[in-house]
Amino acid sequence: MPDWLSGAATRLGLTEAILERMHDVPSITVDRLAALMREKDSGKLLLLDVRTPEEFRESHIEGAVQIDPDTTAEAFRKIFPEGLEGKTTVVYCSVGERSAVLLELLPDLFRELGGKEAYNLKGGIFRWYADGREVVDEKGPTDRMHPCNALWGMLVEPRRSAG
């Protein structure tokens, strides 16, 4: 591997740039998402994790709802029958590919259901994790991150637990 590609952070940054060129969807940074999560009106935020149930169980961003990346508009309406009135939706996966595809397939659905806007999390949960932000499992905070597959796993370095 060339020196300029060494390091997960560099590879993740390159992957983010490629995905932004491949998918014409609105994106949001991890810093902006963290700010939205801290706001008093954070109940107006819907965080969707479009990874597999196995990936979600290992770790996810606190408050996220797991949905299948192949969710259709009809299935989405069944999951959220009350609609998305006034909500900002942020969709994420490992690096932003599956979530971008979902946003491309359902571009008008979020507004149709009363939502304000919908964004793809730039860099996905890997960027969130790489920037030192907390991920959780069913027991609480965790240092684990599901690599998705061998290729995507090269984009994130495991954290070293203290102790």
Steps between C-alpha positions, in 0.01 A plus 500: 500500500644843413607714798242767413225243557629380833283561802130444543430874537646574156312211339175608666546859381557382143195275521286792621613712205425222251155435647409870489582503129305179436182598686318829464336509842517762775758410762572603856826482693544317830562836670166637376319180600652517848381862528148400394500223760592749774227752411200536729271397215692179427165316497460644151794286384451154353821300473479196271765227490474310172752229580413137570350400835831327583698821435248702702515259798878529517486880519300797381452868570282547807137561412523351152227282354618208285325451167587279206707676233260363238195652668236601247276804529208273590699325775627836632143628533415188705800556729405867555118506465480820706721676245806717557332830584765770531786252539847524353607152392864391494572167334828314550672170432865399533649758262205666327440276197185308602349806665561712187336234285196496730470879474526477121224238487265693730584865420157651564369262765635685803330829402187315390474364856537849648875497562711816471806359326700180464878465502762233448760491779833570328736212575226309681550342838866438413563878492296543820713231670831619348433851636477353851125524541310250710336190358275270700363148504208365703707526821625857446825655373733265313835512322394244241429580136370250247729515193215418255747312279878470450518795259297746710673371814823658371336842546473489877753424770379321813511698821719376778304457821657657805598255770 
